């Protein structure tokens, strides 16, 4: 369905978190949250199919790594479309960053990725969520598993870790396993490379479709042997956060529990059918 953008333009359609009932109750948007008109400060392409919007949100109350916002689009005929987006920026950032994955058959994501420009406005409400969040005070070890654009809320956690005082972050080990279709589909590739320069941060990739001739990472879907290779032994008591397409999230969460992880320490967030 085509949408004619009115004065306030933009809506999300990339990260569409669909939690199960228990999670939804924990992270439902409080009624007191108000819609605010955010202004686009800048945009940047992350991959051929993903774009980050840097927003200035007036009277932003701050957020925790892993939370999300609702974004609303209003069309000229009064039609409204509302979606949820994970926040990519660290709580320490002065701006709110949302990374949109362009869906060719999406209702509005092509507009956000191809048309929205600095100076445009869009309505946002948040931050929302208390289940899928991590703070440096929680400590580690921390295991992050992402599929496709499921990297977005996990990136907020990695950025939060990097922003912490060095004497604290150095004591909190982090491992990320990121599954993508191809090397070109890896969102935040350059920044992840820089973050992995820290001794306590380990970033590993697995590609599920094609790989460059010089690729040194893994080349398969996430399975038990791969998780056993990347994840800490269950005895280490690691916290795990898994985000991505529903099949991947359910598969990884099940495998982690089979490997001895405490189910209460395995937090999941899932979205629509797109992914590796």
C-alpha positions in Angstrom: 0.0 0.0 0.0 1.4 3.4 -1.0 1.7 6.1 1.6 1.8 9.8 0.9 4.0 11.3 3.5 2.6 14.4 5.3 4.4 17.1 7.4 5.8 14.5 9.8 7.5 11.9 7.7 8.9 8.5 8.5 8.1 5.2 10.2 10.0 2.1 11.0 9.7 -1.3 9.4 13.0 -3.1 10.0 13.3 -4.4 13.6 9.7 -5.6 14.3 10.0 -7.1 17.7 7.3 -9.7 18.4 7.9 -11.0 21.9 5.9 -13.8 23.5 3.2 -12.9 25.9 5.3 -12.9 29.1 7.9 -10.7 27.4 5.2 -8.4 26.0 3.7 -7.8 29.4 7.2 -6.9 30.8 7.9 -4.4 28.1 4.5 -2.9 27.1 4.7 0.8 26.5 3.5 2.7 29.7 0.5 4.9 29.0 2.4 7.9 30.3 4.9 7.9 27.5 4.3 10.8 25.1 4.9 11.2 21.4 7.7 13.6 20.6 8.7 15.0 17.2 12.3 14.0 16.6 14.4 15.7 14.0 16.9 13.8 11.8 20.4 15.1 12.5 22.1 12.9 10.0 21.9 9.6 8.1 24.5 7.1 7.1 24.4 3.9 5.1 25.5 0.8 7.0 25.1 -1.8 4.2 23.4 -1.7 0.7 20.2 -2.5 2.6 20.5 -0.8 6.0 20.6 2.8 7.0 21.1 4.5 10.4 19.0 7.6 11.3 20.6 9.8 14.0 17.8 11.6 15.8 17.6 14.6 18.1 14.7 13.9 20.4 13.5 16.9 22.5 13.4 16.1 26.3 14.7 12.6 25.8 14.7 10.9 29.2 17.5 8.6 28.4 17.4 4.9 27.7 19.1 1.6 28.6 20.9 -0.6 26.1 18.5 -3.0 24.5 15.4 -0.8 24.7 13.3 0.3 21.8 11.0 3.1 20.6 7.7 3.3 18.8 7.8 5.4 15.6 4.7 6.8 14.0 4.0 8.0 10.5 1.0 10.2 9.7 -0.2 10.4 6.1 -2.1 13.3 4.4 -5.4 11.4 4.7 -4.9 10.8 8.4 -3.7 7.2 8.0 -1.2 6.3 10.7 1.4 3.5 10.7 3.2 2.6 13.9 6.2 0.3 14.3 8.8 -0.5 16.9 12.6 0.0 16.5 15.4 -1.1 18.7 17.8 1.7 19.7 21.3 1.3 18.4 23.0 4.1 20.3 24.6 3.7 23.7 22.8 5.3 26.7 25.8 7.7 26.8 25.0 9.1 23.4 23.4 12.6 23.1 21.3 11.4 20.2 19.0 8.4 19.5 20.1 6.2 16.6 17.8 3.8 14.8 19.0 1.4 12.1 16.5 0.5 9.4 16.7 -2.5 7.2 15.3 -1.8 3.8 12.6 -4.3 2.8 11.7 -4.1 -0.9 8.1 -5.1 -0.2 7.9 -3.0 3.0 5.3 -0.4 3.5 7.6 2.4 4.5 11.2 1.2 5.0 12.1 2.2 1.4 11.1 5.7 2.3 13.2 5.7 5.5 16.2 4.3 3.7 16.0 6.2 0.4 14.1 9.4 1.0 14.3 10.7 4.6 16.9 13.4 5.0 18.5 15.6 7.7 16.0 18.1 8.9 12.9 15.9 8.5 10.8 15.1 11.5 9.1 11.9 12.7 7.2 11.0 15.8 8.8 8.8 18.4 7.7 7.4 21.8 9.9 5.8 24.3 12.1 4.4 25.6 10.3 1.1 26.0 11.3 -2.2 27.5 12.8 -3.6 30.6 13.3 -7.3 29.8 15.9 -7.2 27.0 18.3 -4.8 28.6 21.9 -4.9 29.8 24.0 -2.5 31.9 27.7 -2.6 32.6 26.8 -2.9 36.3 25.3 -6.3 35.5 28.8 -7.5 34.8 29.8 -10.5 32.7 30.7 -12.6 31.0 28.3 -11.4 28.3 27.3 -13.5 25.3 25.6 -11.8 22.3 24.2 -13.7 19.4 22.7 -11.8 16.4 21.0 -12.8 13.2 20.8 -10.1 10.5 19.5 -6.8 11.7 19.1 -8.4 15.2 22.5 -6.9 15.8 20.9 -3.5 16.5 20.0 -3.7 20.2 23.2 -5.8 20.8 25.2 -2.9 19.3 23.8 -0.6 21.9 25.1 -3.0 24.5 28.5 -3.1 22.9 28.7 0.7 22.6 27.6 1.0 26.2 30.4 -1.4 27.2 32.9 0.7 25.2 31.7 3.9 26.8 32.3 2.6 30.4 35.4 3.6 32.3 38.3 1.4 31.2 38.9 -0.2 34.6 35.3 -1.4 34.5 34.9 -2.5 30.9 38.2 -4.4 31.1 36.7 -6.7 33.7 33.6 -7.5 31.6 34.3 -9.9 28.8 32.0 -9.9 25.8 31.6 -12.4 23.0 29.5 -11.7 19.9 28.5 -14.3 17.3 26.9 -12.5 14.3 25.2 -14.5 11.6 24.6 -12.7 8.2 23.8 -13.8 4.7 27.0 -12.3 3.1 29.9 -10.1 4.1 28.2 -7.1 2.6 25.2 -7.7 4.9 27.2 -7.2 8.1 25.9 -4.1 9.7 28.4 -1.9 11.6 31.3 -3.9 10.2 33.9 -1.2 10.6 32.9 -0.3 14.1 32.7 -3.9 15.2 36.2 -4.3 14.0 37.4 -1.4 16.1 35.5 -2.6 19.2 37.1 -6.0 18.8 40.5 -4.5 19.2 39.8 -4.4 23.0 41.2 -7.5 24.6 38.0 -8.4 26.4 35.8 -8.1 23.3 35.6 -11.1 20.8 33.6 -10.7 17.6 33.0 -13.7 15.4 31.0 -13.9 12.2 29.3 -16.7 10.3 28.0 -16.3 6.7 25.1 -18.4 5.6 25.0 -17.8 1.8 28.2 -16.6 0.1 31.6 -15.7 1.4 34.6 -13.8 -0.2 37.5 -16.0 -1.3 39.6 -14.6 1.5 37.0 -15.1 4.2 38.4 -16.4 7.5 35.2 -16.5 9.6 32.7 -19.3 9.8 30.5 -20.4 6.9 27.3 -22.0 8.1 24.2 -21.4 10.1 24.5 -21.4 13.8 24.5 -24.9 15.2 25.5 -26.6 18.4 29.2 -27.1 17.5 29.5 -23.4 16.6 28.0 -22.3 19.8 30.2 -24.6 21.8 33.1 -23.1 20.1 32.1 -19.5 20.7 30.2 -19.4 23.9 31.5 -19.7 27.4 31.0 -22.9 29.3 27.8 -22.8 31.3 29.8 -22.9 34.5 31.0 -19.4 33.8 27.5 -18.1 34.4 27.4 -15.9 31.4 24.4 -13.7 30.5 23.1 -14.3 27.0 21.2 -12.0 24.7 19.9 -13.4 21.4 18.2 -11.3 18.7 17.1 -12.0 15.2 14.5 -13.8 13.1 12.2 -16.1 15.2 13.6 -19.4 13.9 17.2 -18.4 14.7 16.4 -17.0 18.1 14.4 -20.1 19.2 17.0 -22.4 17.9 19.9 -20.6 19.6 18.0 -20.2 22.9 17.2 -24.0 22.9 20.8 -24.9 22.2 22.1 -22.7 25.0 19.8 -24.3 27.5 20.9 -27.7 26.2 24.5 -26.6 26.8 23.6 -25.9 30.4 22.8 -22.2 30.4 20.3 -21.0 33.0 17.1 -20.2 31.1 16.6 -17.1 33.2 20.0 -15.8 31.9 19.1 -16.3 28.2 17.1 -13.2 27.1 15.6 -13.2 23.6 14.1 -10.7 21.2 12.7 -11.8 17.8 11.3 -10.1 14.8 9.7 -10.9 11.4 10.7 -13.3 8.7 13.7 -11.5 7.3 17.2 -12.6 8.3 20.1 -14.9 7.4 
